[in-house]
């Protein structure tokens, strides 16, 4: 699992924002990458 895979899954609506947040908490992606994927500030 990496940034590109997560981004593509989010764009295809296979992943929700909460799933992307879990990837940040697990250290798979950064908060900045979360914001790039979802277009929202990580909170």
Phi and psi restraints in degrees (range 20) as a CNS / XPLOR table:
assign (resid 1 and name C) (resid 2 and name N)
       (resid 2 and name CA) (resid 2 and name C) 1.0 -146.0 20.0 2
assign (resid 2 and name N) (resid 2 and name CA)
       (resid 2 and name C) (resid 3 and name N) 1.0 179.6 20.0 2
assign (resid 2 and name C) (resid 3 and name N)
       (resid 3 and name CA) (resid 3 and name C) 1.0 -54.5 20.0 2
assign (resid 3 and name N) (resid 3 and name CA)
       (resid 3 and name C) (resid 4 and name N) 1.0 -49.1 20.0 2
assign (resid 3 and name C) (resid 4 and name N)
       (resid 4 and name CA) (resid 4 and name C) 1.0 -62.6 20.0 2
assign (resid 4 and name N) (resid 4 and name CA)
       (resid 4 and name C) (resid 5 and name N) 1.0 -42.2 20.0 2
assign (resid 4 and name C) (resid 5 and name N)
       (resid 5 and name CA) (resid 5 and name C) 1.0 -63.5 20.0 2
assign (resid 5 and name N) (resid 5 and name CA)
       (resid 5 and name C) (resid 6 and name N) 1.0 -44.5 20.0 2
assign (resid 5 and name C) (resid 6 and name N)
       (resid 6 and name CA) (resid 6 and name C) 1.0 -64.1 20.0 2
assign (resid 6 and name N) (resid 6 and name CA)
       (resid 6 and name C) (resid 7 and name N) 1.0 -43.5 20.0 2
assign (resid 6 and name C) (resid 7 and name N)
       (resid 7 and name CA) (resid 7 and name C) 1.0 -60.5 20.0 2
assign (resid 7 and name N) (resid 7 and name CA)
       (resid 7 and name C) (resid 8 and name N) 1.0 -46.9 20.0 2
assign (resid 7 and name C) (resid 8 and name N)
       (resid 8 and name CA) (resid 8 and name C) 1.0 -63.4 20.0 2
assign (resid 8 and name N) (resid 8 and name CA)
       (resid 8 and name C) (resid 9 and name N) 1.0 -41.9 20.0 2
assign (resid 8 and name C) (resid 9 and name N)
       (resid 9 and name CA) (resid 9 and name C) 1.0 -64.5 20.0 2
assign (resid 9 and name N) (resid 9 and name CA)
       (resid 9 and name C) (resid 10 and name N) 1.0 -37.3 20.0 2
assign (resid 9 and name C) (resid 10 and name N)
       (resid 10 and name CA) (resid 10 and name C) 1.0 -67.4 20.0 2
assign (resid 10 and name N) (resid 10 and name CA)
       (resid 10 and name C) (resid 11 and name N) 1.0 -43.3 20.0 2
assign (resid 10 and name C) (resid 11 and name N)
       (resid 11 and name CA) (resid 11 and name C) 1.0 -63.7 20.0 2
assign (resid 11 and name N) (resid 11 and name CA)
       (resid 11 and name C) (resid 12 and name N) 1.0 -33.0 20.0 2
assign (resid 11 and name C) (resid 12 and name N)
       (resid 12 and name CA) (resid 12 and name C) 1.0 -84.7 20.0 2
assign (resid 12 and name N) (resid 12 and name CA)
       (resid 12 and name C) (resid 13 and name N) 1.0 3.9 20.0 2
assign (resid 12 and name C) (resid 13 and name N)
       (resid 13 and name CA) (resid 13 and name C) 1.0 62.7 20.0 2
assign (resid 13 and name N) (resid 13 and name CA)
       (resid 13 and name C) (resid 14 and name N) 1.0 28.3 20.0 2
assign (resid 13 and name C) (resid 14 and name N)
       (resid 14 and name CA) (resid 14 and name C) 1.0 -86.9 20.0 2
assign (resid 14 and name N) (resid 14 and name CA)
       (resid 14 and name C) (resid 15 and name N) 1.0 -23.1 20.0 2
assign (resid 14 and name C) (resid 15 and name N)
       (resid 15 and name CA) (resid 15 and name C) 1.0 -118.9 20.0 2
assign (resid 15 and name N) (resid 15 and name CA)
       (resid 15 and name C) (resid 16 and name N) 1.0 142.5 20.0 2
assign (resid 15 and name C) (resid 16 and name N)
       (resid 16 and name CA) (resid 16 and name C) 1.0 -94.0 20.0 2
assign (resid 16 and name N) (resid 16 and name CA)
       (resid 16 and name C) (resid 17 and name N) 1.0 171.1 20.0 2
assign (resid 16 and name C) (resid 17 and name N)
       (resid 17 and name CA) (resid 17 and name C) 1.0 -61.5 20.0 2
assign (resid 17 and name N) (resid 17 and name CA)
       (resid 17 and name C) (resid 18 and name N) 1.0 -37.1 20.0 2
assign (resid 17 and name C) (resid 18 and name N)
       (resid 18 and name CA) (resid 18 and name C) 1.0 -66.0 20.0 2
assign (resid 18 and name N) (resid 18 and name CA)
       (resid 18 and name C) (resid 19 and name N) 1.0 -33.5 20.0 2
assign (resid 18 and name C) (resid 19 and name N)
       (resid 19 and name CA) (resid 19 and name C) 1.0 -67.9 20.0 2
assign (resid 19 and name N) (resid 19 and name CA)
       (resid 19 and name C) (resid 20 and name N) 1.0 -38.0 20.0 2
assign (resid 19 and name C) (resid 20 and name N)
       (resid 20 and name CA) (resid 20 and name C) 1.0 -66.4 20.0 2
assign (resid 20 and name N) (resid 20 and name CA)
       (resid 20 and name C) (resid 21 and name N) 1.0 -37.8 20.0 2
assign (resid 20 and name C) (resid 21 and name N)
       (resid 21 and name CA) (resid 21 and name C) 1.0 -61.1 20.0 2
assign (resid 21 and name N) (resid 21 and name CA)
       (resid 21 and name C) (resid 22 and name N) 1.0 -38.5 20.0 2
assign (resid 21 and name C) (resid 22 and name N)
       (resid 22 and name CA) (resid 22 and name C) 1.0 -60.8 20.0 2
assign (resid 22 and name N) (resid 22 and name CA)
       (resid 22 and name C) (resid 23 and name N) 1.0 -39.2 20.0 2
assign (resid 22 and name C) (resid 23 and name N)
       (resid 23 and name CA) (resid 23 and name C) 1.0 -62.3 20.0 2
assign (resid 23 and name N) (resid 23 and name CA)
       (resid 23 and name C) (resid 24 and name N) 1.0 -35.6 20.0 2
assign (resid 23 and name C) (resid 24 and name N)
       (resid 24 and name CA) (resid 24 and name C) 1.0 -66.6 20.0 2
assign (resid 24 and name N) (resid 24 and name CA)
       (resid 24 and name C) (resid 25 and name N) 1.0 -47.9 20.0 2
assign (resid 24 and name C) (resid 25 and name N)
       (resid 25 and name CA) (resid 25 and name C) 1.0 -60.9 20.0 2
assign (resid 25 and name N) (resid 25 and name CA)
       (resid 25 and name C) (resid 26 and name N) 1.0 -32.4 20.0 2
assign (resid 25 and name C) (resid 26 and name N)
       (resid 26 and name CA) (resid 26 and name C) 1.0 -83.5 20.0 2
assign (resid 26 and name N) (resid 26 and name CA)
       (resid 26 and name C) (resid 27 and name N) 1.0 -4.7 20.0 2
assign (resid 26 and name C) (resid 27 and name N)
       (resid 27 and name CA) (resid 27 and name C) 1.0 81.1 20.0 2
assign (resid 27 and name N) (resid 27 and name CA)
       (resid 27 and name C) (resid 28 and name N) 1.0 16.4 20.0 2
assign (resid 27 and name C) (resid 28 and name N)
       (resid 28 and name CA) (resid 28 and name C) 1.0 -77.5 20.0 2
assign (resid 28 and name N) (resid 28 and name CA)
       (resid 28 and name C) (resid 29 and name N) 1.0 -40.0 20.0 2
assign (resid 28 and name C) (resid 29 and name N)
       (resid 29 and name CA) (resid 29 and name C) 1.0 -129.6 20.0 2
assign (resid 29 and name N) (resid 29 and name CA)
       (resid 29 and name C) (resid 30 and name N) 1.0 166.2 20.0 2
assign (resid 29 and name C) (resid 30 and name N)
       (resid 30 and name CA) (resid 30 and name C) 1.0 -92.1 20.0 2
assign (resid 30 and name N) (resid 30 and name CA)
       (resid 30 and name C) (resid 31 and name N) 1.0 168.4 20.0 2
assign (resid 30 and name C) (resid 31 and name N)
       (resid 31 and name CA) (resid 31 and name C) 1.0 -61.2 20.0 2
assign (resid 31 and name N) (resid 31 and name CA)
       (resid 31 and name C) (resid 32 and name N) 1.0 -37.1 20.0 2
assign (resid 31 and name C) (resid 32 and name N)
       (resid 32 and name CA) (resid 32 and name C) 1.0 -65.2 20.0 2
assign (resid 32 and name N) (resid 32 and name CA)
       (resid 32 and name C) (resid 33 and name N) 1.0 -39.2 20.0 2
assign (resid 32 and name C) (resid 33 and name N)
       (resid 33 and name CA) (resid 33 and name C) 1.0 -67.6 20.0 2
assign (resid 33 and name N) (resid 33 and name CA)
       (resid 33 and name C) (resid 34 and name N) 1.0 -36.8 20.0 2
assign (resid 33 and name C) (resid 34 and name N)
       (resid 34 and name CA) (resid 34 and name C) 1.0 -56.9 20.0 2
assign (resid 34 and name N) (resid 34 and name CA)
       (resid 34 and name C) (resid 35 and name N) 1.0 -46.9 20.0 2
assign (resid 34 and name C) (resid 35 and name N)
       (resid 35 and name CA) (resid 35 and name C) 1.0 -64.4 20.0 2
assign (resid 35 and name N) (resid 35 and name CA)
       (resid 35 and name C) (resid 36 and name N) 1.0 -35.4 20.0 2
assign (resid 35 and name C) (resid 36 and name N)
       (resid 36 and name CA) (resid 36 and name C) 1.0 -67.3 20.0 2
assign (resid 36 and name N) (resid 36 and name CA)
       (resid 36 and name C) (resid 37 and name N) 1.0 -40.6 20.0 2
assign (resid 36 and name C) (resid 37 and name N)
       (resid 37 and name CA) (resid 37 and name C) 1.0 -70.0 20.0 2
assign (resid 37 and name N) (resid 37 and name CA)
       (resid 37 and name C) (resid 38 and name N) 1.0 -47.6 20.0 2
assign (resid 37 and name C) (resid 38 and name N)
       (resid 38 and name CA) (resid 38 and name C) 1.0 -97.2 20.0 2
assign (resid 38 and name N) (resid 38 and name CA)
       (resid 38 and name C) (resid 39 and name N) 1.0 -12.9 20.0 2
assign (resid 38 and name C) (resid 39 and name N)
       (resid 39 and name CA) (resid 39 and name C) 1.0 62.5 20.0 2
assign (resid 39 and name N) (resid 39 and name CA)
       (resid 39 and name C) (resid 40 and name N) 1.0 26.7 20.0 2
assign (resid 39 and name C) (resid 40 and name N)
       (resid 40 and name CA) (resid 40 and name C) 1.0 -130.5 20.0 2
assign (resid 40 and name N) (resid 40 and name CA)
       (resid 40 and name C) (resid 41 and name N) 1.0 151.6 20.0 2
assign (resid 40 and name C) (resid 41 and name N)
       (resid 41 and name CA) (resid 41 and name C) 1.0 -71.7 20.0 2
assign (resid 41 and name N) (resid 41 and name CA)
       (resid 41 and name C) (resid 42 and name N) 1.0 135.0 20.0 2
assign (resid 41 and name C) (resid 42 and name N)
       (resid 42 and name CA) (resid 42 and name C) 1.0 -71.9 20.0 2
assign (resid 42 and name N) (resid 42 and name CA)
       (resid 42 and name C) (resid 43 and name N) 1.0 127.0 20.0 2
